[in-house]
Amino acid sequence: MVNPVSTEGRAHGVGRHRDRLKPTQLSPATILIVGFAGMILIGTLLLALPWAAVNRHSIGPVDALFTSTSAVCVTGLIVKDTPVDFSLFGQLVILMLIQLGGFGYAGAAMMLGVALGRRIGLRERLMFQQAMNLLTLGGIVKFLRWLVICTVLIEGGAALLLMLRWMGDLPLWQAVYTALFHAVSAFNNAGFSLFSDNLEAYRFDWTVNLIMATTIVLGGIGHIVLYELHRFAKREVFRISSHTKLVMVVTLTLILIGGLGMWMLEATNPATLEGLSWTQQATVAFFHSVSARTGGFNTIDLSHLRGASLYLLILLMVIGGSPASTAGGIKTTTAGIIFATLWDTAKGRQEVTIFHRRLPLETVANAFLLAFLAFALVTGATLLLLAVEQLSFEHFLPVLFEVSSAFGTVGLSTGDGGVLSYAATFSDLGKSIIILVMFIGRLGPITMGMLMLARAEVRVRYPEEKVLIG
């Protein structure tokens, strides 16, 4: 893959002896985890304040922790109604946590350092490299500046367009605030909304659907892809990397498969799409195909979906968005590599290729490892929740849907019968399990990447022997 950054890092003395990490120091991955946990803790304390609630009574430590984790991990699952239960102060705290969670601890720390004129050292560069899945340390400051500018432009543009749409429905100040909140939430793939029914009132509104879906996709394909396309447009690079091609192909494929699948499965469902015009059906189906992988917004009550449709959305949520984005899941590139491997294996090929490029064996192995770990986490958390909450089989699919949404940091839910997520019906222990899954879903791939990138010294090479399979 063509790396999106240059060799700027050497000019800043990245390789100097004084910048080398000491063995006793915490690893960058550990600092990232601690940093995210710190942001969640601060958010919890702020949301637990009486001023954060409409009635001036604290929402309680568990619900505050759940909301803070959901915002920092840009998930969108809610146990309190954002526009009803939280004051303006509380909503602004949530908005701040979403934006910081989107940038990540490493990005926020580096931005603060650059703003203060501090020299960015090796440790900060390593944290940012791992958080964004960059290949090298070079050009990180330049990439960070572009990231900030890109974020401001996309969120600002989406907010402006939404404001113009909502000026006819809301007072001017409220239209501005609502548009900004939803633009930030959409680009960071958070799924939080200032409407109690999310976007159900705009299910047939092409303007709102198109703006939100486009913003979600831009946030979900990853900053590396956006940066490379930006540089390609400026002719700074003359070839699109296999990474960017794979992200774009898999993203488009999943949107089409998800949209068409939802349309066919729900077209005869009287509680969702039956009775609507074909354009209205297409609008609803394709919006949820986009939103299910990463966005977390909904325009229909998902509790009315058929079981097959819910399972389709679960598959999309587990895949998630792309590397270097705010999305969770196993990522589009992982899914693409797995399917390419299966295809080449079925063809009897010993090497995996995409776009006439051969993939390293470790990349293929890491993709399957990540998929297996995701499967183990989702199924394990589902089993644990069913046991803790003592739920019967009829609750299996809603619980699996909730866990998948938490792992993929999506935020879609079958609901509690009202406007809250299904997790609102759980005990404090059950909510804690979802909190942990959201945290792992946001940071797990980073930790897994550190584990997979560790190089073990090979002292012995054993003889080869075949094992029967199938």
N, C-alpha and C positions, 0 to 999 in steps of 0.2 A: 504493500500500500504506500502511496506517496504521502509522506508525513505533512500535515498542514502547517508546520512551523519550520523555521530556518535554523541556522546555527548561531543564533544570537547569544545563546547561553554561554558559549565559550568566551565571548567578549566580556561577559560580566564575571568572569572568573569562577565559573561553576566548578571547574576541576581543580581549583587551588587547594593546597593542603589544609588551610585553615577552615575550609568549608566542609571537610570530610566528617561524616557522621561517626560519633563515638559508639562503641559497642554497647555502652551502658544507657544510651539515649533511647527513648521510645521510637519505634518505627513510624514512618509517615502514615501507614494504615491505621496504627493504633491511635495516633493523634487525630486522624480524621474521625474515627469512631467516637473518641472522647469529645471532640469538637461538636459533632452533631448532637451527642447526648447533652452537652452543655447548652446548646441552643434550645433544645426541647425543654430542658429544666427551666431556663429563663422564661420561655414562653408559658410554661405551666404556672409559674409563680405570677406572671402578669395576668393570665386568664382566670386565675383563682381569686384575684382581687375583687372586692365588691363592685368597683367601678366598671368592671368588664361585663357585668350582667345588667340586664334591663331593670330588674327589680332591686338592684343593689344588694343582692344576697349572693354569696359565692356559689358557683355551680358545683363545687366539691372537687377534691384533689384528683380523683380518678377520671372524672369527665374532663377536667382541665388538662390532665396529662394526655388523655386520648385525643382531644382536639388539637393540642400543641403538636403531638407526634404526627397526626394526620396532616397538619399544615406544613411542618418542617419537612416531612417526607413526601410532600406534595401528593397526597393520596385523595382526600376528599370525603372519606367516611365520616359521618357525623352522629353524635349522640345528643347534640343540642341543635336546635334550629337556629342557624346563623343570623337571619334577619330579625327573629323574634326574641330569642333568648340572650343575645349579646347586644350591648350598647354600642354606640359609635366607637368608643375607646376599644372595646373588645374586638370589634370588626377590624379596626385598624391594626391591632396586634396580630390578628390572623393574617391580614394582608402582608404585614411586614415579615411574618414567619414564612409565608409562601414564597416571597421574593428571595429571602435569605436562603431558604431551603432549595430554591431553584438554582441559585448560584453555588450553593454548597459551602461548607465551612472553609475549605481551601480557597475557593474563589473569593468569598467575602473577606477572608484574612488578607489575601494578596491585594485586593482592591483597596482595602484600608491602608495597607503598607505603601502602595503606589501613591495614594492620595496624600499621605503624610510625607512623601518624599524619601521613604526608607529604601535601603538597598534590599532587593529580594534575594535571600540566600538560598543555599542548596536545599535545606529542609522544606522551605515553602514551595520551591519548584517541584520537589519530589511529591509532595502532597497534592499539588495541582495536577501534576502529570498522572498520578494514579486516579484522582477523582474524575478526570476528563478522558482517561484511557489514551493519552498521547504516547507516541512511540519514543520521542526523545525529549530532552530538557530544553532544546534550543528554541528561541523565539517565543517563549511562554508569555513574556510581558506584552509583546506585540499582539499575540493571540488574545490575551486577557482584555486589552483595550478594545480590540475589535468585538469581543463578546459583549462587553458593556454597551458599546454603540449599537450593535445589532439588536440587543435586547430592548434598549430604549426606543429604537425606531419601530420595531415590530409591535411592541406593547403600545406605544404611543399611537401608531397608525390604526391598530385595532380599536383602541379606546376612542379615537376620533370618529371612526365609522359607526361604532356602536352608539356613541353619544348622539350623532345625527339621526340615527334610527329611533332612539328612545326619547328624544326631545319632544316628540308628539305625544308620548304616553306619560312622561314624568316631568315634574318641575325641573328647571335648568340645572340647579345645583345637584339634584338627585340623579339626573341623567348623566352628568359628568362623573359623579362618584360611582354610580352603578356600572357605567361603561369602563372606568379605570379598573375597578375591582374584577370584573369579568375578563378584561383583557389580560391582566396579570395572572389570574387564575388559569386562563386558557393556555397562554404561552408556556407557563410552568407546569401545565398538565395537572393542575391541582383539583379541579372539579368542585370547588366551593362556589356557592351562588348566593346572591342576595335575594333570591326569590325562594319562598318556602317550597314551591313545587318544582324547583330547579328551572328548566327551560320549557316546561310542558305547555305554557301559554303561547310559546312561539314555535310549536312543532311544525307548523306549515309556513312559517315565515322564512322565505328563501334568503333574505338579507341577513338575518341573525344566524341562520344555519350555516351559510357560506362563510361569514366572517369568523364565527367560532370554530368551524371545522378547519379552515385554512390556518388559523392561529395555532390550533392544537397540532396540526401536522408539522408546521414549522418548528414548534417546540419539541416535537417528538422524534424528528429525524436526526437530531444531534447537531451540536455546534460545529463539529469537525466537518460534517457534510456541507453545512451552510458556508463555512469558511472556505472550503475547497471550491465550491461553486462560485463564490465571490471572487476568488483568485483566478479561476478559470475564465470568468467573464471579463476580468481585467487583463487577461493574457499573461498573468504572472506564472501560470502553469499551463502546459499544453496537452495534458492527458488527464482524464478523470480516472482516479484510482479504482481498483477493484472493490475496495471498501464502500466507496460512495455509490458505485453502480449496484452493488449488492443491496445496500440500504434502500435505494430508490426502487429497485425491481421488487424486492420483498414487500416493501411498504405498499406500493401500488397493487400488488397481487392480493395482499391481505385485505385491503380496502374493498377491492372488487369481489373477492370470495365472500367476505363478511357481509357486504351489502346485498349481494344476490342471494346469499343463504338466508339472511334475515327476511328478505322480501318473500322468498318462496315459502318459508316456514310459517310466516305470520299472515300471509295474504288472505287466508280463510279464517283467521282468528277474529271473531266479532268483538273481542275486548281490546284489540289493538289496530290492525290494518284493514280488516274487512269493512267494506262500505265506503272507503276513501277512494279518491281518484288515483290513477296510476302515478301521477306526479307527486301527490301527497304521500303515497306509500313509499315511493323511491326516496323522497326527502327524509322520512323517518328512518328507513332501513339503512341508508348510507351514512347518515349522521351517527347512528349508533355503532356502525362498523368502524368509523373513525374514532369515536369517543371510547369504545370498549378497550382498545389496545393501550390507551394512556390517558385520555382526557378526563373521563369521569362525569361528564354532563349527560343528562337524559331528557328527552322530550316526551316520553311516555312512561307510564307506571310499569316498571319492569316486573312487578309481581304478577302481572297479567300475561306475561310471555309463556309460551309453551316450554316444556322441559327441553326439547331439542334446541330451541333458540337460546335458552339459558346456557346450555352446554357449549354451544357455538361461541357465545360471548366469553365463557370461561377459557376456551382455547385461545381466543384472541388476547385476553387479559394476561394469561401466562406467558405468551410470547412477548407482549409489551411493545415498547418503542425501540429506539436505536441507541448504540453506545454514545457516550458524551452528551446525553440528553437528560432531562429530569424524569424520564420514564423508568419504570421498573421492569420486571419480567426477565426472561432469559435473553431478550433482545432479538431484533430482526435478523442480525447477522448470524447469531447462533442457530436460529431456525433455518436460515438459508444454507449454512454449512452442513447441518445435519441432513437436510433433504438432498443436497448435492452429493454427500457421502453415500447415502442410501442409493441414489440413482447410479453413481459410478460403480458401487459394489454390485448392484444388480446387473450391470453391464459387463461385469468381470474385470473391471479396471482396478489396478493396484494403487493408483494415485488419484487424488481428488483435485479437480480443476474447476475453476469458475472464470468465465470471460477470458479463456485461453491463458490462464495463469494457474500454476500448481500451488496448492496450499501446503504449508508445512504440516508434518504429522502431528506435532504438538498442538497446533491450532485446532485440528480436527478432534483430537483427544480431549482438549479443554472444552470444546463445544458440547460433547457428549457428557462430560463430567458436570458441567454447569446445568444441563438439562436434567440429569439424574438428581442433583442436589435440590433443584427446584421441585421436582416431583416428590422427593422425600419430605421437603419442608411443607408443601401444600397438603399432601396426604396425611402427614404426621399431625399437623396443626388441626386439620379437620377431624381426625380421630380423637384427638385430645379434647376438642371443644364438644363433640358429641358426648364424650364421657363426662366431662366436667359439668355440662349443662343438663345432662341426663335427658337427651333429646331422642325421639323416636325416629324411625326410618324416613318418615315424611318430611323431616327437617334436614335430611342429608344434603339435598341439592342446594337449598338456600345457604346452609353453612359452608359447603364447598365453594359456592359462588362468592360468599363474603371473604373467605380466606384467600381465594384466587385474586379478588379485587385488592385485598391488602398487600399480598405479595407483589402484584403488578403495579402497586401504588396508583391504582385507577380511581377507585371511589364509587363505582357503580354498586348498587345494592338492590335486593328484592324488597327491602323496606321492613319497617316494624308494624305495618298496617296504617301508618300515618306518613309524616314527612321525614322521619329519621331513618338512619341505616338499620339494618337487621341487627347489628351489634348492640344497638340500644336496648335490646331485650335481654342481653347477656348479663350475668352477674359480674361483679368487679373482677373476679378471677378470669372469666371469659373475655372481658374487655382487655385485660392485661395480655392475654394470649394474642389478641388481634394487634395490640400495640407492638408487641415483640415482632410479629410477622411484618408489620409495616416498616419497622426499623430495619429488619434484615433485608426486606425487599428493596429498600433504598440504598443500604450500605453493603448488603451481602455480596453482590457481584464484585465490589472493590476488594473485600477481604478474600473472596474466592480467587480473584485475579492475583493477589499477592501470593497466595498459596500455590497457584498453578505456575507462576513465573519463577518460583524458587528453583534454583538449579542444584540438584543433588550431585555430588561427585560420584561418578561411576567407577567402581574399583574392579568389578567382576562382570563379565559378559557371559551369560549362560547359554548353553546350546539350545537350538530351536527344536520344538516338538509340536506336532499338530494335535488339536483337541476337536472332537466331533461336536458339531452344533446342529440344531434343527431336527 
